[in-house]
């Protein structure tokens, strides 16, 4: 509840201040909004994620407001209707493929995530015999909220304010997708044939038990338990022993820096993914189709 | 892995999660000062927590699932 006005105050307060401050040069302003984007992504979207999983209507609305502040509202549809159902399969674009560098992964997510979110909502509405023109289509809400945020930035800071708002939003999305990349890198569910995959289990997420970053990220790094119980409140998320759920060598902040340098990331993570395969799926001998995402899409995706 | 005692005061237990609110005064300070200070926010998220993770180590305790939770976890978020 507190973070939503805090982020709004920070984002729009900086727009008001920076567009009028004579002592800030162009690069200083850019640096300031890049920093704001890092916080909107690393903190704000994590809170949005927590809120959008709750059953309470008000909390879900607050999550929508946070996502609109970074122009990434379709994340909600994709996360609930695609990611949680199809993680570790070719249908989930945010599950990073083995050996794929972050930058390539990010470029793919940028265009595929909103498209997949739209299709998932269209399928859901079609089951209720409704079209995307229906008022129940959440994309109407996403568009209204995002337009409202852009208009506010324009009113408060003019074109310069609008550009800074867009910059912090882009950085926030980049930050979010960096975390998404880490969470499931190379972890694929076993294909059982004819578009069927084994169930989502603790083994399908990377976890980190680092005390400090789990406070900043409200236990997001206890990711296996989040997938097991998506609406479990963050203070209650559980940790699993390593023989059930894979552990990262460091917390997300350090792993995020490593992911930005693909050779370093591969050196750290590829041996771990291969060890994970040997431990959990010793019967799978050919990982090529998993790596290249060539397997059939799961049923219903 | 251990289980945290259910009797621990909820507000006290929630306090560390409020750390993100520190970004508010940091953003104001960075904007006021300008110069290299504008890197304060990325440094907070990336650098400070890298160091704190290295110093603070791991927390493998599991919270008590029988404790009732209120809206937004009762922590204000």
Contacts between the chains, C-beta under 8 A, distances in Angstrom:
chain1	res1	chain2	res2	distance
A	1	B	72	5.3
A	1	B	76	5.9
A	1	B	77	6.5
A	2	B	21	7.0
A	2	B	76	4.6
A	2	B	77	6.2
A	3	B	20	6.9
A	3	B	21	7.6
A	3	B	77	5.5
A	6	B	21	6.1
A	6	B	24	5.6
A	9	B	24	7.0
A	10	B	23	6.9
A	10	B	24	5.8
A	10	B	27	5.0
A	13	B	27	7.8
A	13	B	28	7.6
A	14	B	27	6.3
A	14	B	31	5.9
A	17	B	31	5.3
A	18	B	31	6.2
A	21	B	31	7.0
A	21	B	34	7.7
A	23	B	34	5.4
A	24	B	31	7.3
A	24	B	34	5.0
A	25	B	34	7.6
A	28	B	34	4.9
A	28	B	35	6.7
A	28	B	38	5.2
A	31	B	38	3.7
A	31	B	39	6.2
A	32	B	27	7.8
A	32	B	30	6.2
A	32	B	31	5.9
A	32	B	38	4.5
A	32	B	41	7.9
A	34	B	42	6.8
A	35	B	27	7.3
A	35	B	30	6.6
A	35	B	38	6.2
A	35	B	39	6.7
A	35	B	40	6.8
A	35	B	41	3.1
A	35	B	42	5.0
A	36	B	27	6.5
A	36	B	41	6.4
A	38	B	41	5.8
A	38	B	42	4.8
A	38	B	45	5.2
A	38	B	46	7.3
A	39	B	20	7.8
A	39	B	23	4.9
A	39	B	27	7.4
A	39	B	41	5.4
A	39	B	44	7.7
A	39	B	45	6.4
A	42	B	45	4.7
A	43	B	20	4.5
A	43	B	23	6.8
A	43	B	45	7.4
A	47	B	77	6.0
A	50	B	77	7.3
A	51	B	72	7.7
A	56	B	71	5.9
A	58	B	71	7.9
A	59	B	71	6.8
A	59	B	72	6.3
A	209	B	58	4.2
A	209	B	59	5.9
A	209	B	60	5.1
A	210	B	53	4.3
A	210	B	56	7.0
A	210	B	57	7.5
A	210	B	58	6.2
A	210	B	59	7.6
A	211	B	52	7.9
A	211	B	53	7.4
A	211	B	56	4.1
A	211	B	57	6.1
A	211	B	58	6.4
A	211	B	59	4.1
A	212	B	49	5.5
A	212	B	52	3.4
A	212	B	53	5.0
A	212	B	55	7.7
A	212	B	56	4.4
A	213	B	49	4.9
A	213	B	52	7.4
A	213	B	53	5.2
A	214	B	59	6.6
A	215	B	16	4.3
A	215	B	17	5.7
A	215	B	19	5.4
A	216	B	19	5.9
A	216	B	20	6.0
A	216	B	45	7.2
A	216	B	49	5.6
A	218	B	17	5.8
A	218	B	77	7.1
A	233	B	69	4.8
A	233	B	73	4.6
A	234	B	17	7.8
A	234	B	73	6.4
A	235	B	13	7.0
A	235	B	14	7.0
A	235	B	17	7.4
A	235	B	63	5.9
A	235	B	69	7.3
A	235	B	73	5.4
A	235	B	75	6.9
A	236	B	63	5.1
A	236	B	65	6.0
A	236	B	67	7.5
A	236	B	69	6.6
A	237	B	63	7.6
A	238	B	62	4.9
A	238	B	63	7.4
A	238	B	65	7.6
A	239	B	1	6.0
A	239	B	60	5.3
A	239	B	61	7.8
A	239	B	62	5.8
A	241	B	1	7.1
A	250	B	53	6.6
A	251	B	49	7.1
A	251	B	50	7.8
A	251	B	53	4.4
A	253	B	45	6.8
A	253	B	46	5.6
A	253	B	49	4.5
A	253	B	50	5.0
A	253	B	53	6.6
A	254	B	50	5.0
A	254	B	53	6.6
A	256	B	46	7.1
A	257	B	46	6.4
A	257	B	50	7.3
